[in-house]
Amino acid sequence: MRIPLPKMMRHWREREFEHHLQPHADRFGLKIWAFFASRPALYRRATGLAMRALGLLGGRRGRFACMLLASAWTKYRDLPAPEGKTFLTQWAEREDAA
């Protein structure tokens, strides 16, 4: 059978977008991400700050048993707290070393 899945999925995504069927929280989250993604320096600062804050909030346990925006995940398992540096920082260090 030759069902054009990519074409069908694109059609339904476009329809969802046209009719504003996506939840408001999702649209709002994407707008915030787009704001930061279009400003690389601000993005690096924000992710660095978030890494440090989440590392401190994770405390000695190094994980979260409950988290507001990840409640579906933490309902059944713990969410590990970030450790060390952001991916971008590690990548830049690797590039500098090479």
MOPAC internal coordinates of N, CA, C and O (Angstrom, degrees):
PM7 1SCF
backbone

  N    0.0000 0     0.00 0     0.00 0    0    0    0
  C    1.4553 1     0.00 0     0.00 0    1    0    0
  C    1.5199 1   108.50 1     0.00 0    2    1    0
  O    1.2310 1   121.28 1   -40.12 1    3    2    1
  N    1.2919 1   115.15 1   139.88 1    3    2    1
  C    1.4647 1   119.83 1  -178.39 1    5    3    2
  C    1.5245 1   109.85 1  -115.80 1    6    5    3
  O    1.2310 1   121.71 1  -104.64 1    7    6    5
  N    1.3034 1   114.34 1    75.36 1    7    6    5
  C    1.4652 1   120.48 1   178.41 1    9    7    6
  C    1.5165 1   107.53 1   -85.75 1   10    9    7
  O    1.2310 1   119.74 1   -55.95 1   11   10    9
  N    1.3201 1   118.09 1   124.05 1   11   10    9
  C    1.4711 1   121.21 1  -177.99 1   13   11   10
  C    1.5341 1   111.71 1   -78.65 1   14   13   11
  O    1.2310 1   120.83 1  -108.25 1   15   14   13
  N    1.3334 1   116.01 1    71.75 1   15   14   13
  C    1.4705 1   120.12 1  -175.41 1   17   15   14
  C    1.5278 1   114.01 1   -57.54 1   18   17   15
  O    1.2310 1   118.82 1   132.49 1   19   18   17
  N    1.3336 1   119.86 1   -47.51 1   19   18   17
  C    1.4677 1   118.25 1  -179.76 1   21   19   18
  C    1.5321 1   112.50 1   -58.31 1   22   21   19
  O    1.2310 1   120.72 1   139.11 1   23   22   21
  N    1.3293 1   116.24 1   -40.89 1   23   22   21
  C    1.4660 1   120.40 1   179.69 1   25   23   22
  C    1.5377 1   110.86 1   -65.80 1   26   25   23
  O    1.2310 1   120.71 1   138.25 1   27   26   25
  N    1.3254 1   116.25 1   -41.75 1   27   26   25
  C    1.4591 1   120.19 1  -179.86 1   29   27   26
  C    1.5342 1   111.00 1   -66.33 1   30   29   27
  O    1.2310 1   120.97 1   137.00 1   31   30   29
  N    1.3314 1   115.75 1   -43.00 1   31   30   29
  C    1.4660 1   119.29 1  -179.40 1   33   31   30
  C    1.5269 1   110.81 1   -63.99 1   34   33   31
  O    1.2310 1   120.76 1   139.19 1   35   34   33
  N    1.3215 1   116.16 1   -40.81 1   35   34   33
  C    1.4629 1   119.49 1   178.18 1   37   35   34
  C    1.5318 1   110.83 1   -63.21 1   38   37   35
  O    1.2310 1   120.89 1   137.52 1   39   38   37
  N    1.3209 1   115.91 1   -42.48 1   39   38   37
  C    1.4679 1   120.26 1   178.75 1   41   39   38
  C    1.5245 1   111.18 1   -57.62 1   42   41   39
  O    1.2310 1   120.21 1   132.65 1   43   42   41
  N    1.3288 1   117.21 1   -47.35 1   43   42   41
  C    1.4636 1   120.13 1  -177.54 1   45   43   42
  C    1.5248 1   112.06 1   -70.29 1   46   45   43
  O    1.2310 1   119.89 1   146.79 1   47   46   45
  N    1.3540 1   117.81 1   -33.21 1   47   46   45
  C    1.4593 1   119.99 1   175.49 1   49   47   46
  C    1.5213 1   110.93 1   -65.36 1   50   49   47
  O    1.2310 1   121.10 1   137.16 1   51   50   49
  N    1.3453 1   115.50 1   -42.84 1   51   50   49
  C    1.4700 1   119.29 1   178.61 1   53   51   50
  C    1.5197 1   110.73 1   -63.35 1   54   53   51
  O    1.2310 1   120.33 1   138.85 1   55   54   53
  N    1.2961 1   116.97 1   -41.15 1   55   54   53
  C    1.4673 1   120.91 1   179.46 1   57   55   54
  C    1.5360 1   110.81 1   -64.30 1   58   57   55
  O    1.2310 1   121.11 1   137.25 1   59   58   57
  N    1.3286 1   115.48 1   -42.75 1   59   58   57
  C    1.4613 1   120.17 1   177.63 1   61   59   58
  C    1.5307 1   110.25 1   -60.03 1   62   61   59
  O    1.2310 1   120.62 1   137.16 1   63   62   61
  N    1.3303 1   116.41 1   -42.84 1   63   62   61
  C    1.4568 1   121.11 1   179.93 1   65   63   62
  C    1.5324 1   110.98 1   -65.00 1   66   65   63
  O    1.2310 1   119.93 1   134.86 1   67   66   65
  N    1.3232 1   117.73 1   -45.14 1   67   66   65
  C    1.4699 1   122.23 1  -179.26 1   69   67   66
  C    1.5191 1   112.07 1   -60.24 1   70   69   67
  O    1.2310 1   120.32 1   141.76 1   71   70   69
  N    1.3030 1   116.99 1   -38.24 1   71   70   69
  C    1.4657 1   121.63 1  -176.11 1   73   71   70
  C    1.5301 1   113.00 1   -94.98 1   74   73   71
  O    1.2310 1   120.51 1  -172.58 1   75   74   73
  N    1.3258 1   116.62 1     7.42 1   75   74   73
  C    1.4759 1   122.21 1   179.16 1   77   75   74
  C    1.5273 1   111.67 1    52.63 1   78   77   75
  O    1.2310 1   120.88 1  -134.01 1   79   78   77
  N    1.3291 1   115.93 1    45.99 1   79   78   77
  C    1.4628 1   120.17 1  -179.12 1   81   79   78
  C    1.5191 1   112.77 1   -86.07 1   82   81   79
  O    1.2310 1   120.78 1   164.88 1   83   82   81
  N    1.3178 1   116.11 1   -15.12 1   83   82   81
  C    1.4653 1   119.57 1   179.13 1   85   83   82
  C    1.5304 1   108.27 1   -69.23 1   86   85   83
  O    1.2310 1   119.70 1   -40.87 1   87   86   85
  N    1.3219 1   118.18 1   139.13 1   87   86   85
  C    1.4650 1   120.32 1  -179.11 1   89   87   86
  C    1.5254 1   112.04 1   -56.83 1   90   89   87
  O    1.2310 1   121.23 1   -34.28 1   91   90   89
  N    1.3223 1   115.25 1   145.72 1   91   90   89
  C    1.4590 1   121.65 1  -178.45 1   93   91   90
  C    1.5250 1   111.34 1   -57.37 1   94   93   91
  O    1.2310 1   120.20 1   140.21 1   95   94   93
  N    1.3107 1   117.22 1   -39.79 1   95   94   93
  C    1.4698 1   120.53 1  -179.17 1   97   95   94
  C    1.5268 1   110.80 1   -61.90 1   98   97   95
  O    1.2310 1   120.09 1   141.57 1   99   98   97
  N    1.3275 1   117.43 1   -38.43 1   99   98   97
  C    1.4687 1   120.57 1   177.98 1  101   99   98
  C    1.5202 1   110.80 1   -65.01 1  102  101   99
  O    1.2310 1   120.55 1   133.82 1  103  102  101
  N    1.3308 1   116.56 1   -46.18 1  103  102  101
  C    1.4706 1   120.18 1   179.84 1  105  103  102
  C    1.5213 1   110.85 1   -62.87 1  106  105  103
  O    1.2310 1   120.50 1   138.67 1  107  106  105
  N    1.3237 1   116.65 1   -41.33 1  107  106  105
  C    1.4557 1   121.19 1   179.51 1  109  107  106
  C    1.5317 1   110.66 1   -64.31 1  110  109  107
  O    1.2310 1   120.51 1   136.13 1  111  110  109
  N    1.3272 1   116.62 1   -43.87 1  111  110  109
  C    1.4615 1   121.08 1   178.36 1  113  111  110
  C    1.5215 1   112.27 1   -61.10 1  114  113  111
  O    1.2310 1   120.36 1   138.74 1  115  114  113
  N    1.3257 1   116.92 1   -41.26 1  115  114  113
  C    1.4624 1   120.26 1   178.57 1  117  115  114
  C    1.5278 1   111.47 1   -66.49 1  118  117  115
  O    1.2310 1   120.33 1   143.95 1  119  118  117
  N    1.3261 1   116.97 1   -36.05 1  119  118  117
  C    1.4696 1   119.64 1   177.66 1  121  119  118
  C    1.5191 1   110.81 1   -65.78 1  122  121  119
  O    1.2310 1   120.28 1   139.28 1  123  122  121
  N    1.3251 1   117.08 1   -40.72 1  123  122  121
  C    1.4669 1   120.19 1   177.51 1  125  123  122
  C    1.5219 1   109.98 1   -64.14 1  126  125  123
  O    1.2310 1   120.53 1   134.83 1  127  126  125
  N    1.3312 1   116.59 1   -45.17 1  127  126  125
  C    1.4589 1   119.63 1   178.66 1  129  127  126
  C    1.5252 1   111.06 1   -60.97 1  130  129  127
  O    1.2310 1   119.83 1   136.88 1  131  130  129
  N    1.3364 1   117.94 1   -43.12 1  131  130  129
  C    1.4661 1   121.55 1   179.88 1  133  131  130
  C    1.5248 1   110.81 1   -61.74 1  134  133  131
  O    1.2310 1   120.50 1   141.55 1  135  134  133
  N    1.3398 1   116.64 1   -38.45 1  135  134  133
  C    1.4599 1   120.84 1   178.06 1  137  135  134
  C    1.5206 1   110.39 1   -59.32 1  138  137  135
  O    1.2310 1   120.25 1   130.12 1  139  138  137
  N    1.3269 1   117.13 1   -49.88 1  139  138  137
  C    1.4610 1   120.87 1  -179.07 1  141  139  138
  C    1.5264 1   111.88 1   -71.09 1  142  141  139
  O    1.2310 1   119.91 1   140.93 1  143  142  141
  N    1.3267 1   117.78 1   -39.07 1  143  142  141
  C    1.4631 1   121.34 1  -177.73 1  145  143  142
  C    1.5248 1   111.70 1   -64.85 1  146  145  143
  O    1.2310 1   119.98 1   152.56 1  147  146  145
  N    1.3144 1   117.64 1   -27.44 1  147  146  145
  C    1.4653 1   120.28 1   179.39 1  149  147  146
  C    1.5308 1   112.02 1   -85.35 1  150  149  147
  O    1.2310 1   119.96 1   179.67 1  151  150  149
  N    1.3220 1   117.68 1    -0.33 1  151  150  149
  C    1.4665 1   123.15 1   178.13 1  153  151  150
  C    1.5276 1   108.29 1  -130.94 1  154  153  151
  O    1.2310 1   120.12 1   -94.80 1  155  154  153
  N    1.3476 1   117.38 1    85.20 1  155  154  153
  C    1.4751 1   121.27 1  -172.25 1  157  155  154
  C    1.5247 1   114.59 1   -56.39 1  158  157  155
  O    1.2310 1   119.57 1   138.62 1  159  158  157
  N    1.3174 1   118.42 1   -41.38 1  159  158  157
  C    1.4764 1   119.74 1  -178.65 1  161  159  158
  C    1.5295 1   110.10 1   -64.80 1  162  161  159
  O    1.2310 1   120.55 1   136.27 1  163  162  161
  N    1.3152 1   116.55 1   -43.73 1  163  162  161
  C    1.4645 1   120.90 1   178.74 1  165  163  162
  C    1.5302 1   110.46 1   -65.34 1  166  165  163
  O    1.2310 1   120.45 1   141.56 1  167  166  165
  N    1.3351 1   116.74 1   -38.44 1  167  166  165
  C    1.4588 1   121.65 1   178.09 1  169  167  166
  C    1.5287 1   110.79 1   -60.82 1  170  169  167
  O    1.2310 1   120.65 1   134.20 1  171  170  169
  N    1.3417 1   116.35 1   -45.80 1  171  170  169
  C    1.4720 1   120.34 1   179.38 1  173  171  170
  C    1.5245 1   111.09 1   -62.31 1  174  173  171
  O    1.2310 1   120.43 1   136.94 1  175  174  173
  N    1.3268 1   116.78 1   -43.06 1  175  174  173
  C    1.4716 1   119.46 1   178.98 1  177  175  174
  C    1.5260 1   111.50 1   -63.74 1  178  177  175
  O    1.2310 1   120.97 1   134.38 1  179  178  177
  N    1.3210 1   115.76 1   -45.62 1  179  178  177
  C    1.4672 1   120.17 1  -177.83 1  181  179  178
  C    1.5296 1   111.50 1   -63.87 1  182  181  179
  O    1.2310 1   120.21 1   136.84 1  183  182  181
  N    1.3345 1   117.20 1   -43.16 1  183  182  181
  C    1.4646 1   118.70 1  -179.90 1  185  183  182
  C    1.5211 1   111.25 1   -68.81 1  186  185  183
  O    1.2310 1   120.30 1   143.86 1  187  186  185
  N    1.3293 1   117.04 1   -36.14 1  187  186  185
  C    1.4674 1   119.72 1   176.95 1  189  187  186
  C    1.5169 1   111.30 1   -63.72 1  190  189  187
  O    1.2310 1   120.85 1   135.89 1  191  190  189
  N    1.3232 1   115.98 1   -44.11 1  191  190  189
  C    1.4615 1   121.27 1   178.31 1  193  191  190
  C    1.5288 1   110.77 1   -63.93 1  194  193  191
  O    1.2310 1   120.78 1   136.66 1  195  194  193
  N    1.3267 1   116.11 1   -43.34 1  195  194  193
  C    1.4702 1   120.36 1   179.69 1  197  195  194
  C    1.5328 1   110.95 1   -63.52 1  198  197  195
  O    1.2310 1   120.40 1   139.92 1  199  198  197
  N    1.3306 1   116.85 1   -40.08 1  199  198  197
  C    1.4770 1   120.35 1   178.07 1  201  199  198
  C    1.5258 1   110.65 1   -60.24 1  202  201  199
  O    1.2310 1   120.69 1   133.38 1  203  202  201
  N    1.3312 1   116.28 1   -46.62 1  203  202  201
  C    1.4681 1   119.26 1  -179.37 1  205  203  202
  C    1.5231 1   111.01 1   -64.69 1  206  205  203
  O    1.2310 1   120.66 1   135.15 1  207  206  205
  N    1.3292 1   116.35 1   -44.85 1  207  206  205
  C    1.4664 1   120.71 1  -178.21 1  209  207  206
  C    1.5317 1   110.57 1   -62.65 1  210  209  207
  O    1.2310 1   120.24 1   133.34 1  211  210  209
  N    1.3282 1   117.14 1   -46.66 1  211  210  209
  C    1.4594 1   119.79 1  -179.42 1  213  211  210
  C    1.5249 1   111.41 1   -67.10 1  214  213  211
  O    1.2310 1   120.40 1   145.23 1  215  214  213
  N    1.3278 1   116.83 1   -34.77 1  215  214  213
  C    1.4645 1   119.80 1   175.98 1  217  215  214
  C    1.5164 1   111.48 1   -62.15 1  218  217  215
  O    1.2310 1   120.72 1   138.15 1  219  218  217
  N    1.3373 1   116.23 1   -41.85 1  219  218  217
  C    1.4669 1   120.25 1   178.18 1  221  219  218
  C    1.5270 1   111.40 1   -68.85 1  222  221  219
  O    1.2310 1   120.61 1   138.31 1  223  222  221
  N    1.3259 1   116.43 1   -41.69 1  223  222  221
  C    1.4637 1   120.16 1  -179.66 1  225  223  222
  C    1.5254 1   111.92 1   -67.17 1  226  225  223
  O    1.2310 1   120.47 1   151.11 1  227  226  225
  N    1.3342 1   116.71 1   -28.89 1  227  226  225
  C    1.4620 1   120.62 1   177.94 1  229  227  226
  C    1.5163 1   111.87 1   -66.55 1  230  229  227
  O    1.2310 1   121.33 1   154.55 1  231  230  229
  N    1.3297 1   115.07 1   -25.45 1  231  230  229
  C    1.4577 1   120.76 1   175.22 1  233  231  230
  C    1.5099 1   114.69 1    63.59 1  234  233  231
  O    1.2310 1   121.29 1    23.07 1  235  234  233
  N    1.3013 1   115.13 1  -156.93 1  235  234  233
  C    1.4670 1   121.26 1  -177.77 1  237  235  234
  C    1.5204 1   112.50 1   -65.08 1  238  237  235
  O    1.2310 1   120.97 1   147.81 1  239  238  237
  N    1.3102 1   115.75 1   -32.19 1  239  238  237
  C    1.4675 1   119.18 1  -177.53 1  241  239  238
  C    1.5297 1   111.33 1   -68.00 1  242  241  239
  O    1.2310 1   120.58 1   151.48 1  243  242  241
  N    1.3440 1   116.49 1   -28.52 1  243  242  241
  C    1.4579 1   119.69 1   179.92 1  245  243  242
  C    1.5127 1   113.81 1    73.38 1  246  245  243
  O    1.2310 1   120.40 1  -160.45 1  247  246  245
  N    1.3236 1   116.84 1    19.55 1  247  246  245
  C    1.4602 1   120.34 1  -179.91 1  249  247  246
  C    1.5282 1   109.75 1  -158.05 1  250  249  247
  O    1.2310 1   121.51 1   -14.83 1  251  250  249
  N    1.3214 1   114.71 1   165.17 1  251  250  249
  C    1.4562 1   121.82 1   179.49 1  253  251  250
  C    1.5256 1   108.99 1  -115.24 1  254  253  251
  O    1.2310 1   120.59 1   -51.07 1  255  254  253
  N    1.3154 1   116.47 1   128.93 1  255  254  253
  C    1.4593 1   120.24 1   176.22 1  257  255  254
  C    1.5302 1   110.54 1   -87.20 1  258  257  255
  O    1.2310 1   120.54 1   159.11 1  259  258  257
  N    1.3231 1   116.57 1   -20.89 1  259  258  257
  C    1.4620 1   121.93 1   179.66 1  261  259  258
  C    1.5231 1   108.11 1  -148.82 1  262  261  259
  O    1.2310 1   120.65 1   -46.34 1  263  262  261
  N    1.3232 1   116.36 1   133.66 1  263  262  261
  C    1.4532 1   120.40 1   179.85 1  265  263  262
  C    1.5199 1   108.34 1  -145.25 1  266  265  263
  O    1.2310 1   120.68 1   -44.98 1  267  266  265
  N    1.3233 1   116.30 1   135.02 1  267  266  265
  C    1.4557 1   122.42 1  -173.02 1  269  267  266
  C    1.5311 1   113.24 1   -54.25 1  270  269  267
  O    1.2310 1   119.57 1   123.98 1  271  270  269
  N    1.3197 1   118.42 1   -56.02 1  271  270  269
  C    1.4599 1   120.49 1  -175.25 1  273  271  270
  C    1.5280 1   113.51 1   -85.09 1  274  273  271
  O    1.2310 1   120.09 1   179.13 1  275  274  273
  N    1.3088 1   117.44 1    -0.87 1  275  274  273
  C    1.4627 1   121.03 1   179.25 1  277  275  274
  C    1.5183 1   110.46 1  -126.59 1  278  277  275
  O    1.2310 1   120.14 1  -146.38 1  279  278  277
  N    1.3148 1   117.33 1    33.62 1  279  278  277
  C    1.4630 1   120.68 1  -174.72 1  281  279  278
  C    1.5296 1   112.39 1   -64.95 1  282  281  279
  O    1.2310 1   119.86 1   148.18 1  283  282  281
  N    1.3377 1   117.87 1   -31.82 1  283  282  281
  C    1.4599 1   119.34 1   177.87 1  285  283  282
  C    1.5253 1   110.56 1   -65.86 1  286  285  283
  O    1.2310 1   120.54 1   144.73 1  287  286  285
  N    1.3180 1   116.57 1   -35.27 1  287  286  285
  C    1.4658 1   121.28 1   178.55 1  289  287  286
  C    1.5279 1   110.38 1   -74.22 1  290  289  287
  O    1.2310 1   120.52 1   131.21 1  291  290  289
  N    1.3248 1   116.61 1   -48.79 1  291  290  289
  C    1.4658 1   120.16 1  -173.92 1  293  291  290
  C    1.5223 1   112.96 1   -77.13 1  294  293  291
  O    1.2310 1   120.13 1   175.51 1  295  294  293
  N    1.3038 1   117.36 1    -4.49 1  295  294  293
  C    1.4646 1   119.67 1   175.63 1  297  295  294
  C    1.5291 1   110.28 1   -65.54 1  298  297  295
  O    1.2310 1   120.70 1   146.64 1  299  298  297
  N    1.3343 1   116.27 1   -33.36 1  299  298  297
  C    1.4573 1   120.66 1  -175.88 1  301  299  298
  C    1.5287 1   114.52 1  -114.76 1  302  301  299
  O    1.2310 1   120.43 1   166.42 1  303  302  301
  N    1.3237 1   116.78 1   -13.58 1  303  302  301
  C    1.4697 1   119.46 1  -177.81 1  305  303  302
  C    1.5211 1   109.44 1  -154.86 1  306  305  303
  O    1.2310 1   121.03 1   -17.21 1  307  306  305
  N    1.3142 1   115.64 1   162.79 1  307  306  305
  C    1.4595 1   120.45 1   177.34 1  309  307  306
  C    1.5208 1   110.23 1   -82.89 1  310  309  307
  O    1.2310 1   121.00 1   -30.50 1  311  310  309
  N    1.3195 1   115.69 1   149.50 1  311  310  309
  C    1.4595 1   122.33 1   176.86 1  313  311  310
  C    1.5192 1   107.83 1  -101.85 1  314  313  311
  O    1.2310 1   119.61 1   -58.84 1  315  314  313
  N    1.3322 1   118.35 1   121.16 1  315  314  313
  C    1.4631 1   119.33 1  -178.56 1  317  315  314
  C    1.5209 1   111.60 1   -66.81 1  318  317  315
  O    1.2310 1   121.01 1   -38.54 1  319  318  317
  N    1.3179 1   115.68 1   141.46 1  319  318  317
  C    1.4696 1   121.29 1   175.41 1  321  319  318
  C    1.5173 1   108.10 1   -78.39 1  322  321  319
  O    1.2310 1   119.76 1   -34.96 1  323  322  321
  N    1.3321 1   118.06 1   145.04 1  323  322  321
  C    1.4605 1   119.55 1   179.22 1  325  323  322
  C    1.5222 1   111.69 1   -64.88 1  326  325  323
  O    1.2310 1   121.40 1   -33.57 1  327  326  325
  N    1.3109 1   114.93 1   146.43 1  327  326  325
  C    1.4569 1   121.39 1   178.03 1  329  327  326
  C    1.5211 1   108.37 1  -125.91 1  330  329  327
  O    1.2310 1   120.57 1   -36.09 1  331  330  329
  N    1.2952 1   116.51 1   143.91 1  331  330  329
  C    1.4549 1   120.14 1   172.91 1  333  331  330
  C    1.5101 1   114.12 1    75.37 1  334  333  331
  O    1.2310 1   120.86 1    45.36 1  335  334  333
  N    1.3355 1   115.95 1  -134.64 1  335  334  333
  C    1.4541 1   122.57 1  -170.92 1  337  335  334
  C    1.5218 1   111.33 1  -106.76 1  338  337  335
  O    1.2310 1   121.21 1   -16.40 1  339  338  337
  N    1.3393 1   115.29 1   163.60 1  339  338  337
  C    1.4594 1   120.01 1   176.28 1  341  339  338
  C    1.5235 1   109.41 1   -72.16 1  342  341  339
  O    1.2310 1   121.04 1   -17.36 1  343  342  341
  N    1.3135 1   115.61 1   162.64 1  343  342  341
  C    1.4586 1   120.80 1   178.33 1  345  343  342
  C    1.5250 1   110.31 1   -59.88 1  346  345  343
  O    1.2310 1   120.08 1   136.72 1  347  346  345
  N    1.3282 1   117.45 1   -43.28 1  347  346  345
  C    1.4648 1   120.36 1  -179.02 1  349  347  346
  C    1.5167 1   112.01 1   -61.83 1  350  349  347
  O    1.2310 1   120.13 1   140.57 1  351  350  349
  N    1.3311 1   117.36 1   -39.43 1  351  350  349
  C    1.4589 1   121.12 1   178.31 1  353  351  350
  C    1.5246 1   110.32 1   -65.21 1  354  353  351
  O    1.2310 1   120.33 1   134.96 1  355  354  353
  N    1.3196 1   116.97 1   -45.04 1  355  354  353
  C    1.4507 1   120.67 1   178.78 1  357  355  354
  C    1.5397 1   111.03 1   -62.52 1  358  357  355
  O    1.2310 1   120.28 1   139.76 1  359  358  357
  N    1.3224 1   117.07 1   -40.24 1  359  358  357
  C    1.4566 1   121.44 1   179.98 1  361  359  358
  C    1.5242 1   110.46 1   -64.36 1  362  361  359
  O    1.2310 1   120.33 1   136.39 1  363  362  361
  N    1.3423 1   116.97 1   -43.61 1  363  362  361
  C    1.4564 1   120.38 1  -179.86 1  365  363  362
  C    1.5357 1   110.31 1   -63.32 1  366  365  363
  O    1.2310 1   120.05 1   138.57 1  367  366  365
  N    1.3195 1   117.51 1   -41.43 1  367  366  365
  C    1.4629 1   120.73 1   177.70 1  369  367  366
  C    1.5177 1   111.62 1   -63.38 1  370  369  367
  O    1.2310 1   120.66 1   141.60 1  371  370  369
  N    1.3152 1   116.35 1   -38.40 1  371  370  369
  C    1.4660 1   120.60 1   179.25 1  373  371  370
  C    1.5343 1   110.75 1   -66.54 1  374  373  371
  O    1.2310 1   120.99 1   140.32 1  375  374  373
  N    1.3253 1   115.72 1   -39.68 1  375  374  373
  C    1.4706 1   120.43 1   179.23 1  377  375  374
  C    1.5252 1   110.38 1   -67.48 1  378  377  375
  O    1.2310 1   120.42 1   141.18 1  379  378  377
  N    1.3417 1   116.80 1   -38.82 1  379  378  377
  C    1.4552 1   120.62 1   179.11 1  381  379  378
  C    1.5295 1   111.73 1   -66.24 1  382  381  379
  O    1.2310 1   120.44 1   145.42 1  383  382  381
  N    1.3267 1   116.77 1   -34.58 1  383  382  381
  C    1.4563 1   121.91 1  -179.00 1  385  383  382
  C    1.5286 1   111.57 1   -72.38 1  386  385  383
  O    1.2310 1   120.76 1   151.22 1  387  386  385
  N    1.3277 1   116.14 1   -28.78 1  387  386  385
  C    1.4798 1   120.51 1  -176.69 1  389  387  386
  C    1.4998 1   113.34 1   -79.57 1  390  389  387
  O    1.2310 1   120.10 1   180.00 1  391  390  389

